[in-house]
Amino acid sequence: MKYALWISCCCLVIVVTSISQTLQDNTTEVSLGAGISIPYLPNDSKEYWKNGWNAGLGYGYSLPQGKLGTSAVFFSIDYHRFALNKAKLLNAIPGATDAVASGPTSILTIMMNFRGTFLSISRTIQPYFIVGLGYMHVSQGDITVAGVSSSTIGGVTKNGFAWTAGVGFNIPINETVAFFVQGRSLLGVMDPTRQLFPMSAGIRYQY
């Protein structure tokens, strides 16, 4: 599995490099965003981890405007962080008096994405869709539970393929800067499957 992931990452780098060389004459864009992330799968993460926060950086190229709208190909790195919901965990374990996590759950994704707008009007609010493929790294610290049934829930470190799909709105501020709001489904192909719903807002700059 590790070898497959390394090969996939190398292929992703090659694809990004090839696309960058092909699109180097198009408009370059850089984006920075942040927001909240809602854990969904596995069920334990939905039950015992609080909604978290996310931050991300994107770099890519906007393609020439077509009849149906505009589009872009971009590379993104996103970080998600979740804290333990101690109250819910204690309620679920009979006799438990305290729970301490050695660290939060964190998820890092590296993705290659395509974004397409539904409208070709450049000076209005532009609805768009996003699809992407890439890599996900999950890290979760140990959880020590004190009380009648004292125990330690082992930490988790996993890597896997990931894909994302979502929609958003692009709101141009001027010719080079735009504000965006978006929501996505992000799924990691691993055992167990990881899924979260990040919602974010930020600034996109084209030059």
Buried (B, 14 or more C-beta within 10 A) or exposed (E): EEEEBEEBBEEBEEBBEEBBEEBEEBBBBBBEBBBEBBBBBBEBBBEBBBBBBBBBBBBBBBBEEEEEBBBBBBBBBBBBBBBBBBEEBBEEBEEBEEBEBEBBBBBBBBBBBBBBBEBEEBEEEBEBBBBBBBBBBBBBBEBBBBBEEEEEBEBBEBBBBBBBEBEBBBBBEEEEEBBBBBBBEBBBEBEEEBBBBBBBBBEBEBE
